[in-house]
Amino acid sequence: MAVVAAALGAGAPRARAARATAAPALTVDRAREPFADRFPNVVLKTHAGKSVRFYDDLLKGKVVVINFMYASCKER
């Protein structure tokens, strides 16, 4: 019986499991998306004032290229 209790996580490992389950869980829909955990799903405003979600409305199911550019011009 003691071997079964140890295998099931009796004692200190049980406390560790309780901490692990306290982490926020993804919803079922977001958990099935391969990149849902890599991009925040924050609400953004478009140039027209419409509210959109970053991942759900702009990235999900689309091929997206994001380009970051930097230019430094010296004054004459």
N, CA, C and O atoms as a GROMACS GRO file, in nm:
protein
  304
    1MET      N    1   0.082  -0.119   0.000
    1MET     CA    2   0.000   0.000   0.000
    1MET      C    3   0.086   0.125   0.000
    1MET      O    4   0.052   0.224  -0.066
    2ALA      N    5   0.198   0.124   0.073
    2ALA     CA    6   0.286   0.241   0.079
    2ALA      C    7   0.348   0.268  -0.057
    2ALA      O    8   0.369   0.383  -0.094
    3VAL      N    9   0.379   0.163  -0.132
    3VAL     CA   10   0.437   0.180  -0.266
    3VAL      C   11   0.337   0.247  -0.358
    3VAL      O   12   0.374   0.334  -0.436
    4VAL      N   13   0.210   0.207  -0.351
    4VAL     CA   14   0.106   0.268  -0.434
    4VAL      C   15   0.088   0.414  -0.397
    4VAL      O   16   0.073   0.498  -0.486
    5ALA      N   17   0.088   0.446  -0.267
    5ALA     CA   18   0.074   0.585  -0.223
    5ALA      C   19   0.190   0.670  -0.272
    5ALA      O   20   0.170   0.784  -0.312
    6ALA      N   21   0.311   0.616  -0.269
    6ALA     CA   22   0.428   0.690  -0.317
    6ALA      C   23   0.418   0.711  -0.467
    6ALA      O   24   0.455   0.818  -0.518
    7ALA      N   25   0.370   0.611  -0.540
    7ALA     CA   26   0.358   0.624  -0.685
    7ALA      C   27   0.251   0.724  -0.724
    7ALA      O   28   0.261   0.788  -0.829
    8LEU      N   29   0.149   0.739  -0.641
    8LEU     CA   30   0.041   0.833  -0.670
    8LEU      C   31   0.074   0.975  -0.627
    8LEU      O   32  -0.005   1.066  -0.650
    9GLY      N   33   0.189   0.995  -0.566
    9GLY     CA   34   0.230   1.130  -0.529
    9GLY      C   35   0.189   1.171  -0.390
    9GLY      O   36   0.152   1.287  -0.369
   10ALA      N   37   0.194   1.081  -0.294
   10ALA     CA   38   0.161   1.115  -0.156
   10ALA      C   39   0.273   1.198  -0.095
   10ALA      O   40   0.389   1.183  -0.132
   11GLY      N   41   0.238   1.285  -0.002
   11GLY     CA   42   0.338   1.363   0.069
   11GLY      C   43   0.378   1.489  -0.006
   11GLY      O   44   0.291   1.558  -0.061
   12ALA      N   45   0.506   1.519  -0.009
   12ALA     CA   46   0.557   1.643  -0.069
   12ALA      C   47   0.522   1.658  -0.217
   12ALA      O   48   0.489   1.769  -0.259
   13PRO      N   49   0.527   1.553  -0.298
   13PRO     CA   50   0.489   1.572  -0.439
   13PRO      C   51   0.347   1.623  -0.458
   13PRO      O   52   0.319   1.690  -0.557
   14ARG      N   53   0.257   1.592  -0.364
   14ARG     CA   54   0.120   1.640  -0.376
   14ARG      C   55   0.117   1.793  -0.368
   14ARG      O   56   0.042   1.856  -0.442
   15ALA      N   57   0.197   1.851  -0.281
   15ALA     CA   58   0.203   1.997  -0.270
   15ALA      C   59   0.255   2.057  -0.401
   15ALA      O   60   0.207   2.162  -0.445
   16ARG      N   61   0.352   1.993  -0.462
   16ARG     CA   62   0.406   2.040  -0.589
   16ARG      C   63   0.298   2.037  -0.696
   16ARG      O   64   0.289   2.129  -0.778
   17ALA      N   65   0.216   1.933  -0.698
   17ALA     CA   66   0.109   1.923  -0.796
   17ALA      C   67   0.004   2.032  -0.776
   17ALA      O   68  -0.052   2.082  -0.872
   18ALA      N   69  -0.022   2.067  -0.652
   18ALA     CA   70  -0.120   2.173  -0.624
   18ALA      C   71  -0.072   2.306  -0.679
   18ALA      O   72  -0.151   2.383  -0.733
   19ARG      N   73   0.056   2.334  -0.666
   19ARG     CA   74   0.111   2.458  -0.722
   19ARG      C   75   0.105   2.457  -0.874
   19ARG      O   76   0.079   2.560  -0.935
   20ALA      N   77   0.129   2.343  -0.935
   20ALA     CA   78   0.130   2.335  -1.081
   20ALA      C   79  -0.010   2.358  -1.139
   20ALA      O   80  -0.022   2.415  -1.247
   21THR      N   81  -0.114   2.316  -1.070
   21THR     CA   82  -0.248   2.335  -1.122
   21THR      C   83  -0.300   2.476  -1.098
   21THR      O   84  -0.405   2.513  -1.151
   22ALA      N   85  -0.227   2.557  -1.020
   22ALA     CA   86  -0.270   2.694  -0.994
   22ALA      C   87  -0.240   2.786  -1.112
   22ALA      O   88  -0.288   2.900  -1.114
   23ALA      N   89  -0.162   2.741  -1.210
   23ALA     CA   90  -0.129   2.824  -1.326
   23ALA      C   91  -0.255   2.848  -1.409
   23ALA      O   92  -0.342   2.761  -1.414
   24PRO      N   93  -0.266   2.965  -1.474
   24PRO     CA   94  -0.385   2.992  -1.555
   24PRO      C   95  -0.396   2.893  -1.671
   24PRO      O   96  -0.297   2.862  -1.737
   25ALA      N   97  -0.515   2.846  -1.694
   25ALA     CA   98  -0.539   2.748  -1.800
   25ALA      C   99  -0.589   2.818  -1.925
   25ALA      O  100  -0.660   2.918  -1.918
   26LEU      N  101  -0.552   2.764  -2.040
   26LEU     CA  102  -0.602   2.816  -2.167
   26LEU      C  103  -0.742   2.761  -2.189
   26LEU      O  104  -0.775   2.652  -2.142
   27THR      N  105  -0.823   2.835  -2.259
   27THR     CA  106  -0.954   2.781  -2.295
   27THR      C  107  -0.932   2.672  -2.398
   27THR      O  108  -0.825   2.664  -2.459
   28VAL      N  109  -1.030   2.589  -2.418
   28VAL     CA  110  -1.017   2.476  -2.511
   28VAL      C  111  -0.985   2.526  -2.651
   28VAL      O  112  -0.899   2.469  -2.718
   29ASP      N  113  -1.053   2.631  -2.698
   29ASP     CA  114  -1.029   2.682  -2.832
   29ASP      C  115  -0.887   2.734  -2.848
   29ASP      O  116  -0.821   2.705  -2.948
   30ARG      N  117  -0.838   2.811  -2.750
   30ARG     CA  118  -0.703   2.868  -2.760
   30ARG      C  119  -0.597   2.760  -2.742
   30ARG      O  120  -0.489   2.772  -2.798
   31ALA      N  121  -0.626   2.654  -2.665
   31ALA     CA  122  -0.527   2.548  -2.643
   31ALA      C  123  -0.503   2.468  -2.770
   31ALA      O  124  -0.394   2.413  -2.786
   32ARG      N  125  -0.599   2.459  -2.858
   32ARG     CA  126  -0.583   2.382  -2.982
   32ARG      C  127  -0.507   2.458  -3.089
   32ARG      O  128  -0.460   2.398  -3.185
   33GLU      N  129  -0.493   2.587  -3.074
   33GLU     CA  130  -0.421   2.668  -3.171
   33GLU      C  131  -0.271   2.656  -3.146
   33GLU      O  132  -0.227   2.674  -3.032
   34PRO      N  133  -0.191   2.625  -3.248
   34PRO     CA  134  -0.048   2.602  -3.225
   34PRO      C  135   0.030   2.726  -3.182
   34PRO      O  136   0.132   2.712  -3.115
   35PHE      N  137  -0.015   2.845  -3.217
   35PHE     CA  138   0.060   2.965  -3.184
   35PHE      C  139  -0.012   3.056  -3.086
   35PHE      O  140   0.034   3.167  -3.060
   36ALA      N  141  -0.124   3.012  -3.032
   36ALA     CA  142  -0.204   3.096  -2.943
   36ALA      C  143  -0.128   3.138  -2.819
   36ALA      O  144  -0.150   3.248  -2.768
   37ASP      N  145  -0.038   3.054  -2.770
   37ASP     CA  146   0.037   3.090  -2.650
   37ASP      C  147   0.158   3.178  -2.680
   37ASP      O  148   0.223   3.226  -2.587
   38ARG      N  149   0.189   3.201  -2.805
   38ARG     CA  150   0.305   3.284  -2.841
   38ARG      C  151   0.270   3.429  -2.867
   38ARG      O  152   0.358   3.516  -2.860
   39PHE      N  153   0.145   3.457  -2.895
   39PHE     CA  154   0.102   3.594  -2.925
   39PHE      C  155  -0.006   3.637  -2.828
   39PHE      O  156  -0.099   3.560  -2.801
   40PRO      N  157   0.003   3.758  -2.775
   40PRO     CA  158  -0.103   3.805  -2.685
   40PRO      C  159  -0.230   3.833  -2.765
   40PRO      O  160  -0.224   3.864  -2.884
   41ASN      N  161  -0.342   3.821  -2.701
   41ASN     CA  162  -0.470   3.844  -2.768
   41ASN      C  163  -0.531   3.974  -2.717
   41ASN      O  164  -0.649   3.980  -2.684
   42VAL      N  165  -0.449   4.078  -2.713
   42VAL     CA  166  -0.493   4.207  -2.660
   42VAL      C  167  -0.586   4.276  -2.760
   42VAL      O  168  -0.581   4.250  -2.880
   43VAL      N  169  -0.668   4.365  -2.708
   43VAL     CA  170  -0.758   4.443  -2.793
   43VAL      C  171  -0.682   4.564  -2.845
   43VAL      O  172  -0.620   4.638  -2.769
   44LEU      N  173  -0.688   4.584  -2.977
   44LEU     CA  174  -0.622   4.698  -3.042
   44LEU      C  175  -0.727   4.780  -3.117
   44LEU      O  176  -0.836   4.731  -3.145
   45LYS      N  177  -0.693   4.902  -3.149
   45LYS     CA  178  -0.781   4.989  -3.229
   45LYS      C  179  -0.720   5.004  -3.367
   45LYS      O  180  -0.600   5.027  -3.380
   46THR      N  181  -0.802   4.992  -3.471
   46THR     CA  182  -0.756   5.014  -3.607
   46THR      C  183  -0.754   5.164  -3.635
   46THR      O  184  -0.797   5.244  -3.552
   47HIS      N  185  -0.705   5.200  -3.752
   47HIS     CA  186  -0.703   5.342  -3.791
   47HIS      C  187  -0.845   5.399  -3.803
   47HIS      O  188  -0.864   5.520  -3.797
   48ALA      N  189  -0.943   5.311  -3.821
   48ALA     CA  190  -1.083   5.354  -3.833
   48ALA      C  191  -1.155   5.353  -3.698
   48ALA      O  192  -1.274   5.385  -3.691
   49GLY      N  193  -1.085   5.316  -3.591
   49GLY     CA  194  -1.144   5.315  -3.458
   49GLY      C  195  -1.213   5.185  -3.420
   49GLY      O  196  -1.274   5.178  -3.313
   50LYS      N  197  -1.205   5.084  -3.504
   50LYS     CA  198  -1.267   4.954  -3.476
   50LYS      C  199  -1.178   4.876  -3.378
   50LYS      O  200  -1.056   4.877  -3.392
   51SER      N  201  -1.239   4.808  -3.281
   51SER     CA  202  -1.165   4.724  -3.186
   51SER      C  203  -1.144   4.586  -3.247
   51SER      O  204  -1.239   4.525  -3.297
   52VAL      N  205  -1.021   4.536  -3.244
   52VAL     CA  206  -0.988   4.403  -3.293
   52VAL      C  207  -0.897   4.335  -3.192
   52VAL      O  208  -0.826   4.401  -3.116
   53ARG      N  209  -0.901   4.203  -3.190
   53ARG     CA  210  -0.810   4.125  -3.105
   53ARG      C  211  -0.688   4.087  -3.188
   53ARG      O  212  -0.701   4.044  -3.302
   54PHE      N  213  -0.570   4.105  -3.129
   54PHE     CA  214  -0.445   4.085  -3.202
   54PHE      C  215  -0.435   3.945  -3.261
   54PHE      O  216  -0.410   3.931  -3.381
   55TYR      N  217  -0.453   3.841  -3.181
   55TYR     CA  218  -0.438   3.706  -3.234
   55TYR      C  219  -0.564   3.659  -3.308
   55TYR      O  220  -0.555   3.618  -3.424
   56ASP      N  221  -0.679   3.666  -3.243
   56ASP     CA  222  -0.802   3.611  -3.302
   56ASP      C  223  -0.841   3.678  -3.433
   56ASP      O  224  -0.883   3.610  -3.526
   57ASP      N  225  -0.829   3.809  -3.442
   57ASP     CA  226  -0.876   3.882  -3.560
   57ASP      C  227  -0.767   3.908  -3.664
   57ASP      O  228  -0.797   3.915  -3.783
   58LEU      N  229  -0.643   3.924  -3.621
   58LEU     CA  230  -0.538   3.964  -3.715
   58LEU      C  231  -0.443   3.852  -3.756
   58LEU      O  232  -0.388   3.857  -3.866
   59LEU      N  233  -0.421   3.752  -3.670
   59LEU     CA  234  -0.322   3.649  -3.701
   59LEU      C  235  -0.379   3.510  -3.727
   59LEU      O  236  -0.330   3.440  -3.815
   60LYS      N  237  -0.479   3.471  -3.654
   60LYS     CA  238  -0.531   3.334  -3.656
   60LYS      C  239  -0.575   3.291  -3.796
   60LYS      O  240  -0.658   3.357  -3.859
   61GLY      N  241  -0.517   3.181  -3.844
   61GLY     CA  242  -0.556   3.124  -3.972
   61GLY      C  243  -0.504   3.198  -4.093
   61GLY      O  244  -0.549   3.173  -4.205
   62LYS      N  245  -0.408   3.289  -4.074
   62LYS     CA  246  -0.357   3.368  -4.187
   62LYS      C  247  -0.206   3.356  -4.195
   62LYS      O  248  -0.139   3.327  -4.096
   63VAL      N  249  -0.154   3.378  -4.313
   63VAL     CA  250  -0.010   3.390  -4.331
   63VAL      C  251   0.022   3.537  -4.310
   63VAL      O  252  -0.030   3.623  -4.382
   64VAL      N  253   0.107   3.566  -4.213
   64VAL     CA  254   0.134   3.705  -4.176
   64VAL      C  255   0.284   3.730  -4.180
   64VAL      O  256   0.363   3.650  -4.129
   65VAL      N  257   0.323   3.840  -4.240
   65VAL     CA  258   0.462   3.885  -4.239
   65VAL      C  259   0.466   4.016  -4.162
   65VAL      O  260   0.397   4.112  -4.197
   66ILE      N  261   0.546   4.019  -4.058
   66ILE     CA  262   0.563   4.141  -3.979
   66ILE      C  263   0.704   4.190  -4.001
   66ILE      O  264   0.801   4.117  -3.980
   67ASN      N  265   0.716   4.313  -4.044
   67ASN     CA  266   0.846   4.372  -4.075
   67ASN      C  267   0.872   4.488  -3.980
   67ASN      O  268   0.789   4.579  -3.967
   68PHE      N  269   0.985   4.486  -3.914
   68PHE     CA  270   1.026   4.595  -3.827
   68PHE      C  271   1.142   4.666  -3.895
   68PHE      O  272   1.242   4.603  -3.931
   69MET      N  273   1.130   4.798  -3.912
   69MET     CA  274   1.235   4.875  -3.977
   69MET      C  275   1.282   4.986  -3.884
   69MET      O  276   1.206   5.037  -3.802
   70TYR      N  277   1.408   5.021  -3.899
   70TYR     CA  278   1.464   5.130  -3.822
   70TYR      C  279   1.552   5.211  -3.916
   70TYR      O  280   1.633   5.155  -3.991
   71ALA      N  281   1.537   5.339  -3.912
   71ALA     CA  282   1.622   5.427  -3.993
   71ALA      C  283   1.675   5.538  -3.904
   71ALA      O  284   1.605   5.590  -3.818
   72SER      N  285   1.799   5.572  -3.926
   72SER     CA  286   1.860   5.680  -3.850
   72SER      C  287   1.922   5.777  -3.949
   72SER      O  288   2.018   5.744  -4.018
   73CYS      N  289   1.866   5.896  -3.956
   73CYS     CA  290   1.916   5.996  -4.049
   73CYS      C  291   1.988   6.106  -3.970
   73CYS      O  292   1.938   6.153  -3.867
   74LYS      N  293   2.102   6.144  -4.019
   74LYS     CA  294   2.177   6.251  -3.953
   74LYS      C  295   2.132   6.385  -4.008
   74LYS      O  296   2.099   6.398  -4.126
   75GLU      N  297   2.131   6.483  -3.920
   75GLU     CA  298   2.094   6.618  -3.965
   75GLU      C  299   2.204   6.674  -4.052
   75GLU      O  300   2.321   6.641  -4.035
   76ARG      N  301   2.166   6.759  -4.146
   76ARG     CA  302   2.265   6.821  -4.236
   76ARG      C  303   2.309   6.954  -4.185
   76ARG      O  304   2.391   7.020  -4.248
   0.00000   0.00000   0.00000
